[in-house]
Amino acid sequence: MIRNQFYSQKKLFLAKLMRKRMTPAEKVFWQAVKGNKVKGLHFRRQQIIKGFIADFYCDKLKLVVEIDGGIHESQKDYDAERDKVIKDHEIRVIRFTNQEVLNNIATIIKQLESI
């Protein structure tokens, strides 16, 4: 968890549920980064940040990685507000589409290694 923040039990339950129900693209990304495989960096899944649930978070880099599927086409305003709140706390947000992850995970990992 991110230090010095409060979160509701409902939000915590939702984050845990989302960990159990990852999309295929999220599973591919998780397999690529879990266990500190990328430069020894520790990523967490479904991290609550200021009331929002980020797909993946690396505290050392202050980085959120979002894996966007079709649902994000219909929630652009929500995503923009969420990104703003997260960025206001000096956390960088990068986004990849499901297709980018499924078809080109090696390039995404190289990009993470260069941050």
C-alpha positions as protocol buffer text, in pm:
chain_id: "A"
residue {
  index: 1
  type: MET
  ca { x: 0 y: 0 z: 0 }
}
residue {
  index: 2
  type: ILE
  ca { x: 102 y: 355 z: -50 }
}
residue {
  index: 3
  type: ARG
  ca { x: 186 y: 515 z: 281 }
}
residue {
  index: 4
  type: ASN
  ca { x: -26 y: 781 z: 449 }
}
residue {
  index: 5
  type: GLN
  ca { x: -344 y: 723 z: 258 }
}
residue {
  index: 6
  type: PHE
  ca { x: -680 y: 594 z: 364 }
}
residue {
  index: 7
  type: TYR
  ca { x: -901 y: 369 z: 156 }
}
residue {
  index: 8
  type: SER
  ca { x: -1242 y: 215 z: 207 }
}
residue {
  index: 9
  type: GLN
  ca { x: -1296 y: -153 z: 271 }
}
residue {
  index: 10
  type: LYS
  ca { x: -1516 y: -156 z: -39 }
}
residue {
  index: 11
  type: LYS
  ca { x: -1226 y: -28 z: -251 }
}
residue {
  index: 12
  type: LEU
  ca { x: -990 y: -283 z: -96 }
}
residue {
  index: 13
  type: PHE
  ca { x: -1238 y: -563 z: -171 }
}
residue {
  index: 14
  type: LEU
  ca { x: -1270 y: -442 z: -532 }
}
residue {
  index: 15
  type: ALA
  ca { x: -891 y: -432 z: -577 }
}
residue {
  index: 16
  type: LYS
  ca { x: -860 y: -788 z: -445 }
}
residue {
  index: 17
  type: LEU
  ca { x: -1138 y: -903 z: -677 }
}
residue {
  index: 18
  type: MET
  ca { x: -967 y: -736 z: -974 }
}
residue {
  index: 19
  type: ARG
  ca { x: -644 y: -922 z: -892 }
}
residue {
  index: 20
  type: LYS
  ca { x: -832 y: -1249 z: -920 }
}
residue {
  index: 21
  type: ARG
  ca { x: -1000 y: -1146 z: -1247 }
}
residue {
  index: 22
  type: MET
  ca { x: -715 y: -1000 z: -1448 }
}
residue {
  index: 23
  type: THR
  ca { x: -759 y: -964 z: -1822 }
}
residue {
  index: 24
  type: PRO
  ca { x: -538 y: -1175 z: -2052 }
}
residue {
  index: 25
  type: ALA
  ca { x: -322 y: -869 z: -2123 }
}
residue {
  index: 26
  type: GLU
  ca { x: -284 y: -793 z: -1752 }
}
residue {
  index: 27
  type: LYS
  ca { x: -180 y: -1155 z: -1695 }
}
residue {
  index: 28
  type: VAL
  ca { x: 88 y: -1129 z: -1966 }
}
residue {
  index: 29
  type: PHE
  ca { x: 221 y: -804 z: -1818 }
}
residue {
  index: 30
  type: TRP
  ca { x: 217 y: -947 z: -1464 }
}
residue {
  index: 31
  type: GLN
  ca { x: 410 y: -1258 z: -1572 }
}
residue {
  index: 32
  type: ALA
  ca { x: 671 y: -1030 z: -1729 }
}
residue {
  index: 33
  type: VAL
  ca { x: 725 y: -807 z: -1424 }
}
residue {
  index: 34
  type: LYS
  ca { x: 638 y: -1009 z: -1112 }
}
residue {
  index: 35
  type: GLY
  ca { x: 920 y: -1124 z: -890 }
}
residue {
  index: 36
  type: ASN
  ca { x: 1122 y: -810 z: -962 }
}
residue {
  index: 37
  type: LYS
  ca { x: 1216 y: -938 z: -1311 }
}
residue {
  index: 38
  type: VAL
  ca { x: 1259 y: -591 z: -1461 }
}
residue {
  index: 39
  type: LYS
  ca { x: 1576 y: -429 z: -1323 }
}
residue {
  index: 40
  type: GLY
  ca { x: 1488 y: -558 z: -977 }
}
residue {
  index: 41
  type: LEU
  ca { x: 1183 y: -332 z: -965 }
}
residue {
  index: 42
  type: HIS
  ca { x: 886 y: -436 z: -753 }
}
residue {
  index: 43
  type: PHE
  ca { x: 546 y: -394 z: -916 }
}
residue {
  index: 44
  type: ARG
  ca { x: 214 y: -433 z: -734 }
}
residue {
  index: 45
  type: ARG
  ca { x: -117 y: -523 z: -896 }
}
residue {
  index: 46
  type: GLN
  ca { x: -438 y: -327 z: -852 }
}
residue {
  index: 47
  type: GLN
  ca { x: -284 y: -66 z: -626 }
}
residue {
  index: 48
  type: ILE
  ca { x: -517 y: 183 z: -458 }
}
residue {
  index: 49
  type: ILE
  ca { x: -387 y: 536 z: -511 }
}
residue {
  index: 50
  type: LYS
  ca { x: -587 y: 831 z: -380 }
}
residue {
  index: 51
  type: GLY
  ca { x: -914 y: 644 z: -416 }
}
residue {
  index: 52
  type: PHE
  ca { x: -844 y: 505 z: -761 }
}
residue {
  index: 53
  type: ILE
  ca { x: -728 y: 154 z: -848 }
}
residue {
  index: 54
  type: ALA
  ca { x: -423 y: 149 z: -1075 }
}
residue {
  index: 55
  type: ASP
  ca { x: -352 y: -166 z: -1277 }
}
residue {
  index: 56
  type: PHE
  ca { x: 16 y: -182 z: -1176 }
}
residue {
  index: 57
  type: TYR
  ca { x: 235 y: 38 z: -957 }
}
residue {
  index: 58
  type: CYS
  ca { x: 609 y: 62 z: -895 }
}
residue {
  index: 59
  type: ASP
  ca { x: 689 y: 270 z: -587 }
}
residue {
  index: 60
  type: LYS
  ca { x: 1059 y: 305 z: -663 }
}
residue {
  index: 61
  type: LEU
  ca { x: 985 y: 465 z: -1001 }
}
residue {
  index: 62
  type: LYS
  ca { x: 665 y: 638 z: -880 }
}
residue {
  index: 63
  type: LEU
  ca { x: 506 y: 483 z: -1188 }
}
residue {
  index: 64
  type: VAL
  ca { x: 158 y: 357 z: -1270 }
}
residue {
  index: 65
  type: VAL
  ca { x: 120 y: 125 z: -1569 }
}
residue {
  index: 66
  type: GLU
  ca { x: -229 y: 103 z: -1713 }
}
residue {
  index: 67
  type: ILE
  ca { x: -334 y: -171 z: -1954 }
}
residue {
  index: 68
  type: ASP
  ca { x: -627 y: -35 z: -2153 }
}
residue {
  index: 69
  type: GLY
  ca { x: -897 y: -247 z: -2312 }
}
residue {
  index: 70
  type: GLY
  ca { x: -1212 y: -149 z: -2498 }
}
residue {
  index: 71
  type: ILE
  ca { x: -1384 y: -16 z: -2185 }
}
residue {
  index: 72
  type: HIS
  ca { x: -1145 y: 277 z: -2179 }
}
residue {
  index: 73
  type: GLU
  ca { x: -1293 y: 412 z: -2503 }
}
residue {
  index: 74
  type: SER
  ca { x: -1615 y: 488 z: -2316 }
}
residue {
  index: 75
  type: GLN
  ca { x: -1454 y: 629 z: -2001 }
}
residue {
  index: 76
  type: LYS
  ca { x: -1199 y: 877 z: -2133 }
}
residue {
  index: 77
  type: ASP
  ca { x: -1317 y: 1155 z: -1899 }
}
residue {
  index: 78
  type: TYR
  ca { x: -1290 y: 927 z: -1595 }
}
residue {
  index: 79
  type: ASP
  ca { x: -942 y: 810 z: -1702 }
}
residue {
  index: 80
  type: ALA
  ca { x: -829 y: 1170 z: -1756 }
}
residue {
  index: 81
  type: GLU
  ca { x: -948 y: 1274 z: -1408 }
}
residue {
  index: 82
  type: ARG
  ca { x: -785 y: 967 z: -1253 }
}
residue {
  index: 83
  type: ASP
  ca { x: -456 y: 1036 z: -1431 }
}
residue {
  index: 84
  type: LYS
  ca { x: -466 y: 1399 z: -1316 }
}
residue {
  index: 85
  type: VAL
  ca { x: -518 y: 1303 z: -950 }
}
residue {
  index: 86
  type: ILE
  ca { x: -239 y: 1047 z: -966 }
}
residue {
  index: 87
  type: LYS
  ca { x: 0 y: 1285 z: -1147 }
}
residue {
  index: 88
  type: ASP
  ca { x: -78 y: 1557 z: -890 }
}
residue {
  index: 89
  type: HIS
  ca { x: 90 y: 1324 z: -639 }
}
residue {
  index: 90
  type: GLU
  ca { x: 407 y: 1313 z: -852 }
}
residue {
  index: 91
  type: ILE
  ca { x: 334 y: 968 z: -990 }
}
residue {
  index: 92
  type: ARG
  ca { x: 389 y: 910 z: -1361 }
}
residue {
  index: 93
  type: VAL
  ca { x: 122 y: 724 z: -1560 }
}
residue {
  index: 94
  type: ILE
  ca { x: 195 y: 530 z: -1877 }
}
residue {
  index: 95
  type: ARG
  ca { x: -66 y: 344 z: -2078 }
}
residue {
  index: 96
  type: PHE
  ca { x: -50 y: 47 z: -2309 }
}
residue {
  index: 97
  type: THR
  ca { x: -334 y: -112 z: -2500 }
}
residue {
  index: 98
  type: ASN
  ca { x: -425 y: -476 z: -2455 }
}
residue {
  index: 99
  type: GLN
  ca { x: -300 y: -541 z: -2808 }
}
residue {
  index: 100
  type: GLU
  ca { x: 39 y: -379 z: -2738 }
}
residue {
  index: 101
  type: VAL
  ca { x: 86 y: -602 z: -2436 }
}
residue {
  index: 102
  type: LEU
  ca { x: -34 y: -920 z: -2603 }
}
residue {
  index: 103
  type: ASN
  ca { x: 162 y: -865 z: -2925 }
}
residue {
  index: 104
  type: ASN
  ca { x: 476 y: -686 z: -2809 }
}
residue {
  index: 105
  type: ILE
  ca { x: 554 y: -739 z: -2440 }
}
residue {
  index: 106
  type: ALA
  ca { x: 930 y: -740 z: -2508 }
}
residue {
  index: 107
  type: THR
  ca { x: 917 y: -380 z: -2635 }
}
residue {
  index: 108
  type: ILE
  ca { x: 713 y: -273 z: -2333 }
}
residue {
  index: 109
  type: ILE
  ca { x: 966 y: -431 z: -2097 }
}
residue {
  index: 110
  type: LYS
  ca { x: 1251 y: -251 z: -2278 }
}
residue {
  index: 111
  type: GLN
  ca { x: 1062 y: 74 z: -2234 }
}
residue {
  index: 112
  type: LEU
  ca { x: 1025 y: 9 z: -1861 }
}
residue {
  index: 113
  type: GLU
  ca { x: 1395 y: -75 z: -1834 }
}
residue {
  index: 114
  type: SER
  ca { x: 1482 y: 263 z: -1987 }
}
residue {
  index: 115
  type: ILE
  ca { x: 1284 y: 466 z: -1732 }
}
